[in-house]
Amino acid sequence: MTETSFDSAVAALYSSEHQASTAEALALTAQRRTQTIADMRIYLQRVGLLENGKSVLFQNKRLVHITGTKGKGSTACLCETILRQAYGLRTGLFTSPHLVDIRERIRVNGQPVSPEVFGKAYWTLRQMLEAPAGNEPNALPVLPGYFRMLTLMALYIFSHYEPSIDVIILEVGMGGRFDATNSLDLDTTWKSYACGITKLDYDHVRVLGHRLEQIAWEKAGIFLKNKLSPGTPRPPDDVGDEIDEASATKVPKSTSVKNDCKYFALDPKKASVQQVLEECALGEKLCFVAGSYERELPPDAPIGLAGNHQRDNAELAMALCQAVCDDKSVSSTDIHAAIAQAKWLGRCQTIVLEPKLNIRLDGAHTVESVHVGLEWFDQVAVPGAQRHLIFNCSHERNPVELLERFVPLGFHSVSFCKADSERPSAIQKPSAKALLQTWQSSIPKSEDSNGDDSPYSHLPDQPEATWQETLCNIWCALERELLPDSNKAVASGTMTLSASLDQIRQSLKEDEGASGEVLIAGSLYLVGSALSALCWKETDAEGTLIADESS
Ligand SMILES: Nc1ncnc2c1ncn2[C@@H]1O[C@H](COP(=O)(O)OP(=O)(O)OP(=O)(O)O)[C@@H](O)[C@H]1O
C-alpha cells in the first residue's frame, strides 16, 4: 500500500518534530507555556491566518470557546449538535483528545474531515512554516508542538477549505489562558461569541496550580475581555486567603439572567472560586448555570449522552448556544430534540456485545470524573451480573488514587491492558511501591497499626515490571488494605484486550447463565483501542468515521 499524505502527516505529528519526547524537550515546552499566545500569533502570521496582526477570515463567523476540567468535550459536542440541528448552522468543531482516529479532532458539520483534507492541511501549513522567515525570535521552534499544530490545522481548514462554516466551537486543550486555542481572537471581530467553563476539578495541577482558585484563573483567561488585558487580575498564589465559605451562596454580581451574557460557567459552588471567575470577567456579565440556579432543561428531557452529570453540561451548552445565536429564535422543542440526539463516544458508553455481555466504556481519568463514571456503572450494570474490570491509565496519573475507587465495586476479575496507541511521554514511571507508600502515608494510621513498617516493603523499588504489572501489584495491595475479608478479584497484569474478553467469556460459561458487565476505564487511549477492536467501522466512500453502536 502506498503511503498517503494523511499517513505521512500523522507519522510526522507523532514524531519528535512535533512531540516533546525527551526530558529536555519537555522542559523547554513547559518553559514556553506562558508564551503560547505570542508564539501562536507568530505561527498564525506565518500561515496567513493573521495579516499584520489582524485577521479578517473569521469576521462573519460565530465562536463558542469552552474550557473546564471535566465536561469540555461533552459540552462542545452538545453545542455542536444544538447549533447544527436546532439552529441550522454549519459547524466547525475542534476537540481533544481523539479516541481512534486523529481526524475526530477536526469535524465539519458533525463529520471528521477526510484523510485528504487532513493531509493537505498539514503539508500546506508545514511548507509555509518552513519557508524562510524574517526576524523572528530565535528560540521559537520552526515547527509548533503537536497541539499547537493541530489547532493551526483546524483554524486553517475552517477558514480556507470550509469558508461556509457559520460557527466554530473550540475546546481548550489544557487550562485556557495560555492555550493555543486562545490565540486568535485578540484582533478578530467575531460575528458573535460565547465562552463557557465546565466543571472545575484538580487535574494537571503541576502546571495549573494546586488550588481550585488557581485553576479557575487559568480557565477564565478565555473570557475575551480578560484576554485583552492579560495582566489583570493577578493570579491567585499557592496559599491564597480562604474566603468564608458560608458566603458561598451569596455570589456578589453574577447572575442567572442570561440576556446579553457572553461568559458562562457551571456553578463551582465555592465562593472563592466564584470570585476569581468574577474578577476575570473584568466587569462583564458572568452567568453561573446549573448548581442552585434555575434550570431550563426539564428533568425528564432525554440527553443523548449517558450519566447524571450530562444534565449540567446540557444546561451550559444551551446557554452558550442561545448567547451565540441571540439574533435567532429557535423553539425549546427543537433544542431538546437536538440534545436527545447528541453522541459522544467513549464516555459512559454502552456496547451490548452479546445478549448477556455488556461492555461499559468510560475514558474518565481524574479522581472526580472516575467517581462520576463509577456512579453511572453502578446504576446501569445488570443486578447480579459478574463484574469485570479492564483498566489502564497513563503513568502521568496516580493510579493508586484512581484504583482505590474501583476496588469496592466487587469485580470478579481485573485485567490491566495496554492501549494500542499512546503518545510518547518523557515522564518516568514511578514504582508500585513508591506510589503505595505515598498513598499509605496520606491516610490516617489505624489504632492497631504497628509503627512505620510499610506493608509494601516486599515490592521492588525500581521494578523491571511493565506498567501493567505495576498496576496489578497496586490493585492486589489495595484489595488487601481495603477489603481484607472479602473474596479477591483475579488480577492479571499483561493481558491483551481480546485475551481478557476471552477469559471473561470463559468465566461466564463456567458460571452457567451468568450475565457479564465489563467496565473498560481509566484511559481514553484504552477506550479508543476497545472501540476500534469492538465496533469501529470506516466507510470507504467519503472516509467518514462511524462507530457501529449496538445500543
Ligand atoms: N459536568 C461534569 N461533572 C463531573 N464529571 C464530568 C462532567 N462532565 C463529564 N464528566 C466526566 O469526565 C469524563 C470526560 O468527559 P468529557 O470528555 O466531556 O470531558 P473533558 O473535559 O473533555 O475531559 P477529557 O479531556 O479528559 O476527555 C466523563 O467520562 C465523565 O466521567
PDBQT file of the ligand as one rigid body, heavy atoms in Angstrom, charges set to zero:
ROOT
HETATM    1  N1  LIG A 601     -20.141  18.063  34.500  1.00  0.00    +0.000 N 
HETATM    2  C1  LIG A 601     -19.368  17.039  34.877  1.00  0.00    +0.000 A 
HETATM    3  N2  LIG A 601     -19.136  16.811  36.185  1.00  0.00    +0.000 NA
HETATM    4  C2  LIG A 601     -18.346  15.792  36.589  1.00  0.00    +0.000 A 
HETATM    5  N3  LIG A 601     -17.746  14.908  35.750  1.00  0.00    +0.000 NA
HETATM    6  C3  LIG A 601     -17.952  15.083  34.436  1.00  0.00    +0.000 A 
HETATM    7  C4  LIG A 601     -18.761  16.149  33.930  1.00  0.00    +0.000 A 
HETATM    8  N4  LIG A 601     -18.787  16.055  32.584  1.00  0.00    +0.000 NA
HETATM    9  C5  LIG A 601     -18.029  14.999  32.267  1.00  0.00    +0.000 A 
HETATM   10  N5  LIG A 601     -17.535  14.400  33.368  1.00  0.00    +0.000 N 
HETATM   11  C6  LIG A 601     -16.646  13.213  33.447  1.00  0.00    +0.000 C 
HETATM   12  O1  LIG A 601     -15.499  13.460  32.658  1.00  0.00    +0.000 OA
HETATM   13  C7  LIG A 601     -15.300  12.435  31.683  1.00  0.00    +0.000 C 
HETATM   14  C8  LIG A 601     -14.811  13.070  30.404  1.00  0.00    +0.000 C 
HETATM   15  O2  LIG A 601     -15.842  13.861  29.858  1.00  0.00    +0.000 OA
HETATM   16  P1  LIG A 601     -15.520  14.886  28.702  1.00  0.00    +0.000 P 
HETATM   17  O3  LIG A 601     -14.769  14.183  27.616  1.00  0.00    +0.000 OA
HETATM   18  O4  LIG A 601     -16.760  15.582  28.342  1.00  0.00    +0.000 OA
HETATM   19  O5  LIG A 601     -14.585  15.883  29.491  1.00  0.00    +0.000 OA
HETATM   20  P2  LIG A 601     -13.279  16.651  29.043  1.00  0.00    +0.000 P 
HETATM   21  O6  LIG A 601     -13.237  17.894  29.858  1.00  0.00    +0.000 OA
HETATM   22  O7  LIG A 601     -13.247  16.808  27.573  1.00  0.00    +0.000 OA
HETATM   23  O8  LIG A 601     -12.163  15.697  29.569  1.00  0.00    +0.000 OA
HETATM   24  P3  LIG A 601     -11.107  14.835  28.773  1.00  0.00    +0.000 P 
HETATM   25  O9  LIG A 601     -10.224  15.798  28.051  1.00  0.00    +0.000 OA
HETATM   26  O10 LIG A 601     -10.469  14.092  29.854  1.00  0.00    +0.000 OA
HETATM   27  O11 LIG A 601     -11.895  13.970  27.834  1.00  0.00    +0.000 OA
HETATM   28  C9  LIG A 601     -16.664  11.747  31.568  1.00  0.00    +0.000 C 
HETATM   29  O12 LIG A 601     -16.498  10.403  31.257  1.00  0.00    +0.000 OA
HETATM   30  C10 LIG A 601     -17.270  11.925  32.931  1.00  0.00    +0.000 C 
HETATM   31  O13 LIG A 601     -16.861  10.872  33.771  1.00  0.00    +0.000 OA
ENDROOT
TORSDOF 0
